[in-house]
């Protein structure tokens, strides 16, 4: 195995390490009793960080900036649209009870 192949595998190990660290932080945040808004925001942020790592290194998009941005931002955009589409119905259901 030459130097280039070892360097190529090293980046995957570093990526797995950071995914493990982020997962441990997520579990720790859930186990500590925190306010729900902070809990939801921090878990969403950490999930976005994990998604960005996976897309950048395992899908090999770290040098293709526009594809990387589209891959990470498009699901966020769709999630915001779904959130605002479903909140009025959820609020209406809560008022009926």
Secondary structure, 3 states (H helix, E strand, C coil): CCHHHHHHHHHHHHHHHHHHHHHHHHHHHHHCCCCHHHHHHHHHHHHHHHHHHHHHHHCCCCCCHHHHHHHHHHHHHHHHHHHHHHHHHHHHHHHHC
